[in-house]
Amino acid sequence: MNFMEMEMTDKVKPVLSVDFDGVLHRYSKGLHDGSIYDSPTPGAQEFIRKAQEHFFVMIFTARARNPEMKAEIIEWLDEHGFPEVPVTSTKYPSFLWLDDRCERFTGAFPDPESLLKFQPWNRHDTEATEPGWKCVSDRILEDLAAEQGTNI
């Protein structure tokens, strides 16, 4: 069923936002070359099907800001047998987020230095200082400057 044709009762389910890289797309090499290079995380398709019974499921990924990349994600999902779900780069209010790179906030702030030791489930060799993060930081600064119309 096309998600745009869902009945209103489906649209009032709580929203579950699911990350793409590291959750649905195994993402075993991390940033790598920017391509969608890996297979689905085992059980991902069935999870999405079951989750749709209880939630309005959306896939949230920064990649979807680029229309060509968003089309590649939708094609990858289709090729791998995922049910149709909206793909967005907009961080909509959600009942719950399923993400491989997050720390649950409990009301007490963690020691920032301890956060540098964070490891995603699928990679245990990641470091906050690895060279790929410089490229990410540079891209964020460029985007922020463009949004503000300034040079940072």
C-alpha positions as CSV (number, residue, x, y, z in Angstrom):
1,M,0.0,0.0,0.0
2,N,1.3,3.5,-0.9
3,F,1.8,5.3,2.4
4,M,0.1,8.4,1.0
5,E,-3.1,6.3,0.6
6,M,-3.2,5.1,4.2
7,E,-6.4,5.4,6.1
8,M,-6.6,8.2,8.7
9,T,-6.5,5.6,11.5
10,D,-3.0,4.5,10.3
11,K,-1.8,8.1,10.2
12,V,-2.7,8.7,13.9
13,K,-0.5,5.9,15.2
14,P,2.6,7.0,17.1
15,V,5.5,7.9,14.9
16,L,8.6,5.6,14.9
17,S,11.6,7.2,13.2
18,V,14.1,4.6,12.1
19,D,17.7,5.6,11.0
20,F,18.9,4.2,7.7
21,D,22.7,3.8,8.1
22,G,23.7,1.5,10.9
23,V,20.1,0.3,11.5
24,L,18.5,-0.8,8.2
25,H,21.6,-0.6,6.0
26,R,24.2,-2.6,7.9
27,Y,26.9,0.2,7.3
28,S,29.8,-2.1,8.4
29,K,32.5,0.2,7.0
30,G,31.0,3.4,8.5
31,L,31.4,6.5,6.4
32,H,33.4,4.7,3.7
33,D,32.9,6.3,0.3
34,G,29.4,7.6,0.8
35,S,27.7,4.8,-1.2
36,I,25.0,2.5,0.0
37,Y,27.4,-0.5,-0.1
38,D,26.1,-3.0,2.4
39,S,23.3,-5.5,2.8
40,P,20.4,-4.9,5.2
41,T,20.9,-5.6,8.9
42,P,19.4,-9.2,9.4
43,G,15.8,-9.0,10.4
44,A,15.3,-5.4,9.3
45,Q,12.6,-6.0,6.7
46,E,10.5,-8.1,9.1
47,F,11.0,-5.5,11.9
48,I,9.6,-2.7,9.6
49,R,6.6,-4.9,8.7
50,K,5.8,-5.7,12.3
51,A,6.4,-2.1,13.5
52,Q,3.9,-0.8,10.9
53,E,1.2,-2.7,12.7
54,H,1.8,-0.4,15.8
55,F,3.5,2.7,14.4
56,F,3.6,5.2,11.6
57,V,7.1,4.3,10.5
58,M,9.4,6.8,8.8
59,I,13.0,6.4,7.8
60,F,15.1,9.3,8.8
61,T,18.5,10.0,7.2
62,A,20.6,13.0,6.5
63,R,21.3,11.4,3.1
64,A,17.7,12.2,2.0
65,R,18.6,15.9,1.8
66,N,20.1,15.1,-1.6
67,P,17.2,14.1,-4.0
68,E,19.5,11.6,-5.9
69,M,20.6,9.9,-2.7
70,K,17.0,9.8,-1.5
71,A,16.1,8.0,-4.7
72,E,19.0,5.6,-4.2
73,I,17.8,4.8,-0.7
74,I,14.2,4.2,-1.9
75,E,15.5,1.9,-4.7
76,W,17.8,0.0,-2.2
77,L,14.8,-0.5,0.1
78,D,12.7,-1.8,-2.7
79,E,15.4,-4.1,-4.0
80,H,15.8,-5.6,-0.6
81,G,12.1,-6.2,0.0
82,F,11.2,-3.5,2.5
83,P,7.6,-2.4,2.7
84,E,7.0,1.1,1.4
85,V,7.7,3.8,4.1
86,P,8.4,7.5,3.8
87,V,12.1,8.5,3.7
88,T,12.9,12.0,5.0
89,S,15.7,14.2,6.2
90,T,13.4,16.3,8.3
91,K,13.5,15.5,12.0
92,Y,9.8,15.3,12.7
93,P,8.5,14.9,16.3
94,S,8.5,11.2,17.0
95,F,7.3,8.9,19.8
96,L,10.6,7.0,19.5
97,W,13.8,7.0,17.5
98,L,15.7,3.9,16.5
99,D,19.3,4.9,15.9
100,D,22.7,3.2,16.1
101,R,24.4,6.4,17.2
102,C,22.7,7.7,20.2
103,E,22.8,7.8,24.0
104,R,19.6,7.8,26.0
105,F,19.3,10.9,28.0
106,T,18.2,10.0,31.5
107,G,17.9,13.5,33.0
108,A,21.6,13.6,34.1
109,F,24.3,14.8,31.7
110,P,27.1,12.3,31.0
111,D,30.7,13.2,31.3
112,P,31.5,14.5,27.7
113,E,34.9,12.6,27.8
114,S,33.0,9.3,28.3
115,L,31.0,10.0,25.2
116,L,34.3,9.8,23.1
117,K,34.3,6.1,24.0
118,F,31.0,5.4,22.3
119,Q,30.8,2.5,19.9
120,P,28.0,1.7,17.5
121,W,26.7,-1.9,17.6
122,N,28.3,-2.9,14.3
123,R,31.7,-1.4,14.6
124,H,34.0,-1.7,17.6
125,D,37.0,0.1,16.0
126,T,35.5,3.5,15.7
127,E,37.1,6.5,17.3
128,A,35.8,10.0,17.6
129,T,39.1,11.2,16.2
130,E,39.2,9.1,13.1
131,P,39.9,11.1,9.9
132,G,36.4,10.7,8.4
133,W,35.0,12.9,11.1
134,K,37.0,15.9,9.8
135,C,35.2,15.6,6.5
136,V,31.8,15.5,8.4
137,S,32.8,18.5,10.5
138,D,33.8,20.4,7.4
139,R,30.5,19.6,5.7
140,I,28.5,20.7,8.7
141,L,30.3,24.0,8.9
142,E,29.7,24.6,5.2
143,D,26.0,23.8,5.6
144,L,25.7,26.1,8.6
145,A,27.4,28.9,6.8
146,A,25.0,28.5,3.8
147,E,22.0,28.4,6.1
148,Q,23.1,31.6,7.8
149,G,24.4,33.3,4.7
150,T,27.9,33.8,6.2
151,N,31.3,32.3,6.2
152,I,32.2,30.3,9.3
